Amino acid sequence: MEPEPTYPVVVSSTDLPPWSGPFPYRSVQDPFHVLPMFRLPVMPAEWDGYRRWLRLAEHRDGSDVLVKFGTNVVTVEDCLSLAPGQWLRDNILHYFTSTMKTTFKIKSPAAVFFSSFFLTLLFNEGHANANVEDTFSYKNIESWLSKKMKRLKTSLHGSKTLVFFRNVGRMHWATYVIFQDLKIIEEFDSMGPTPSGIILKGLYRWLFLENKRLGIHLDSSEWRLYPTRPSTSRQRNGYDCGVFSILFALHTGLRLNMNNINQARIPTIRCQMLLHILKKAQANDNNEVLPVGPDRQEANANNPLVLLSGPEEDSDERSAHIDGMSDVDGGDDGNYVGETVDAAYDVDNGEEDDASQANDNTNAGDVVAGNNNEDDCGRNQRECWRR
């Protein structure tokens, strides 16, 4: 095993950044014109359509596919997690980051997004062997980056920003970002900082090893590690962490000002995200999507695309499961059960950010993909706390 590198200083969230830098992430670029979907108001008719679809979807087959992106899908059950008070499923997070170019009309962002499986594998989270669990394992993901960059037709140093999702204890979402040009790695957690900085250090160690493979030595004295800063927006409940994570990922990946991210906007953003996915599903569906009216609900009860009572308007991973580990809910929600770690790579695949690695011969050993999602919070608004 490679020896640990010398780590950069972890700057406590209560301490001021060093006067000489590098400083925490900050941007003055207005996100309104880049991410208009998250800033535009939702009209009353759209709210009605949102609530109507959620009500009817409760009686539909949750495995019905609404949208495909790369080798992955968004199902009815995934979209139900966009209801108020629900814990977001990771297919929703991965959809919006994987399809960022088409969804937000972004030409060529110098950002790369990694699915939640990456950190799960890198840190052996939930491993069946207690002696292995929560330990760093580069070998689990050593071919991930090279294959991802090949598919994206870019390189490690051609990507200024590397964005990672983490499913903390299968109960909470957080976002981590490597800003290569700024020489910082920063945590964005809507529940507050992780004082130990263990994930920040692990990401630096991974980056150090990837650079070493390229013959480049990272100087830790030039870098800083930042746990969640006091200025990072906080959730005011136990279930909106996933929405915050998407917003953190998109704003940092596109280098936008984050001051507009706040709890008051989250219900509207849930609505906007669901409406976007459903309109995308309508556009891709070969069958006519009939409007929902009080007299037509029963006739269309099995159509997962039914949405609005008026004409359509234009508006502009489950966590990896470790072999031998019992799922909290003991159930199967339909994705990747019984497959190898290749399934985890497949989740990191999208229409543009295509990093599917179905033929990868990884050494992840005991790691397989399995169940997650609404284990301890979600459908009954149970609070999700840090383990």
N, C-alpha and C positions, 0 to 999 in steps of 0.2 A: 504493500500500500504506500502511496506517495505520502511523504511527511507533510504535515500541515504547514502552510506558508505563514509568514508574519502578517498579522491582520492589521488593517487600518484602525484608527481610533474610532470607537463607537461613541458618538456624541449624544449624551443623555438628552431626552426630550425637554428636560427642565434647564439645560445649559444653553448658553448662547453659542452659536457656531464660532469656530476659531476666526480671529480677525483676518487671518491671511487666507481663509477659505480652505478647500472648496465649500460652498454654501449649500443649504438645502434647496430643493427645486422651487423655482418661482418663475412665473411667466406673466406678461402683461397683455398677451394676445387675446383679444375678445373671442370667446367661443361661439358667439351668436351665429355668425355666418358660416362657421365650419360644422357646428352641430345644431342646426336649427330645430331638429326634431325634439330636442330636449328643452327648448326655450319657447316654442310657439304655444299659444293657449289652446286648450282643448274645448271645442264647442259643445253646448248641451246635447246636441244630437249624437256627438261622438261618445260622450259619457254614457248616454243611453245604450248605444251599441256595445260599448265595453261591458257594461253590467249585464246586458241581455245575453251576450255570448258566454260570459262566465256562468250565468245561471243555467243556460241550456247545456253547456259543455259538461256539467256535472253528471249528466245522464248519458254521455257518449262514451265510446270506447277510448280510454286514455292513450292507447297505443297507436291511434290513427295518426298518420304522418301529415303534417301541415306544410313543412318546408324542408327541403334537402339542401345541405351545404357541404360540398365535397363528398366525402363518404359518410357524413353524419346527417342527422335529422333533428327537427324540432317537432314534438308530438303534441297532441291535445293536453296530455298530462303535464308536459313542460310548460305550456302556456297557462295552465291553471295556476302555476306558481306565481304568475304576474297579478293574481288577485290581491286585494288589500290584505295585509297581515300574513302573507305566506312567505316561506323561506325559499329563495330563488334556486331553481335547479341549474346545474352547471351547463347544460346544453344552451340555456339562454345566454349565459355569460360568453360562452364560446361562439355562439352565433354572431353576436354583435361585434366581437373583435375579429372573427374570421372573415366576415363579409363587410368590413369597414369601408373598403374602397367603393363598393357599389351602393351600400346603404347611405353613406355620407358623401359620395361623389369625391372621394379623396384620390388624387392621382397616384402619388408614389410616396407614401409616408416612410420615413427612415426608422420605422418601429417594427419590432417583431413581437408577437404575442404567443405565450406558451400556455397550454392548458394546465388545469390543476393537477393532472397526473404527473407532470414533471417534478414538482416539489415533493409530491407523495413518494415518488420513486427515489429521488435524490436523498431523502432523509429516512427512507424505510419506515414511513409512518404507518402504524398499524400492522407491522410485520408479525408473523406467527411466532417467531422466536424472540423472546423477551430480551435476549442478549444482543439481538440485532436491531430491534425496534428503536426508532429515533436516532439511528446512527447515520453518518454521512456515507454515501456509496456512489462514487463517481462511475463505477463500472455499470451501474443500473441504467445510466443515461449517456454513456460515453459516445454513442453513435447518433444520438438525438439531434444535436446541433448541426453536424455536418450534413445530415440528410435534409434537415429543415432548410438550411441555407441553399442547398443545391436545388430544392424545389422552388424556393423563392428567387433563385437566380441572383443571389447576393452573397455577402460574406459577413463574418462576425464584425469586422471593422467598417463594413459598409452600412451597419445598422447602429444608429446613435442610441437607440432606446430599446431595451429588452424588458418586456412586461410579463409578470408572472402572477397567476392566481394561486391562492392557498386556501384549502378547505381545512380549517383548524379544528381538529377533533371531530370532524364531520358535523360540526354545529355552527360554524361561523366562517364567513368569507373575509379574506384580506388580500391586498394587492401589494406586490413588491416590484420595484423598478430599478434597473441598472441604467444609469445615464452615463454612457461611456465617454462622451465629450466633456461632461461636467466632472467626471471622476468621483461620482457619489453613487451609493446604493441606498435607497430610501424605502421605508415601510409606510404604507397608507392603509391604516386600519381605523374604521369608523367607531370601534370600541375603545380605542386608545393604544398606547405603545406596548410593545413587548420588550421590557427593560433589558433582558439578557442579550438581545441582538443575535441569537443563535442562527436564525434564518438569514440575516444579513451577512453574517460571517460565512455561512455555508455557501451563499451565492457568490461571495468574493472568492472563496476557495475554488468553486467551480469555474469562475471566470479566469482565475489564475492558471488553472490546469489547461483550459482551452487555449489560452494565450501561449502557454509553454509548448503545447503541441505545434504551434505556429512559429516557435523559436523566439517568442517575445517574452520579456520579463516584466511583470507588473511591479512597480515600486509602491509598496503599501503606504509610504509616507506621503504620497501624492493624493491618496484617496481618503474619503470619510464615509462612515456608515451612520445613517440617521434613522433611529426608530421614529415612529409617528410623532410629528411635531404638534404643539398646541394649536397651531393654526389650521390643522387638518380637520375638516368637518366631521362631526360626530352624529351617529344615529341616536334617536331618542326612544328607541324601543328594542325588542329582541329579535326582529325579523327582517329589517331592511338592509342588512349588511351586504347582500348580493347586489342590490341596486347601486349602493355606494361603490362597491368594487368595480362594477362596470364603468361608472362615471370616472372614478380615479384612473382606471386603465386607459380610457379614451382620451381624457384630458392630458394625462402625462405623455401618452404615446404620440399625441398630436401637438404637444407643447403649448397647451392652452392655459389661460388663467382659470384657477379652480375656485375662485371666490363665490361663484354662482351655485356651487354644490351645497345644498342645505336640506335639512329634513323636510321643510315645508314644500319642497318641489317633488318629493319622492312619489306621492300618490299620482300626480299628473304624469310623471315619467313612466310609471308602471302602465298607465293607460296608453301613453304614446307608443311604448314598446310593443304592447299587445296589438294595437291597431296596425302598426307597421308590419308585424309578422303576418297578421291575417290578410292584409291587403296584398302582401307578397304571395301568400298562399292562393288567394283568389286569382292573381295574375298568372300563376303557374298551373292552375287547375284546368283540365280539359272539359270539365262539365260545367254547365251553367250554375252559378251560385245565386240562389234565390234569396230575396230579401226576407227578413223575419217580420211577420206581423202577427197580431194576436190570433188571427184565424188560420195561420199557416204553421204554427209552431209544431204541432203534432206531425204534420206531413213532412217536415224537414228535420225531425228530431235526430236523425242519424247523420245529418250532413255537418261535418265539423267545420266547414267554411262559412256557414251562415253567420252573418254579422249585423248588417245595418238594415234599418227599416226604410231608408231612402236610397237613392242612387249612390254608387261608389264615388268618392271624391278623392282627388289627388292631394296629398300633402307631402309639402316637400319636405358529466364525465363523472358526470358522475365521478365520485372520488374513487381512486384505485382501491381495490380490495386485496388484502394480503392472504396468501394461501394459508388455510387453517384457521383464519380468524372468522368468528361468527359475526354476521351482520346484526345490527341493533334491532332492526325490525323483522329479521328472519325472512324477508320477502324478496320478490323479484319484480323490478319495475320494467323489465324488458330489454335492457341494453347490456351487451357485452358479457352476460353471465356465462361463466365456464370457459371464456376465451383466455388466451395468454396475454402477456404484457403488450403484444402487438396491438391489441384493442386500445390500449392507452395511447399508443402513438396515433392510431386512427382518429381519436378524438381531437388531436391537435391538427386536424386537417380542415380546410375551408375552401371556399371558392377562390380566394386570392391567397390567403395565408395558408398555403397548402403544405402541410408537413406530415401527411400520412406516411407511416413507415411499416406497412403491413408485412414486408419481407425482411424486417430487421431481425438479426440474430443477436439479440441483446443477452447480456449475462445477468439479467435481473432475477433469475432463479425462481425464488418463491413467489414473486409478485405476479398477481393476476388481476384482471379488472373484475369489478363486481358491483355490489349495490351501494347506494348512498341515499341521498337526497332528503327525505323528510324524516330522518331518524328521530331527532330530538326536538325539532321545532318546525313549524310550517303550517300544516293544514289546520291545526287547532290553536295556532298562534302561541305555541309554547315558546318561552324565551330561550334564546341561544346565548349561552355564556361561554367564555373562554375556559378551556379545560384546565 
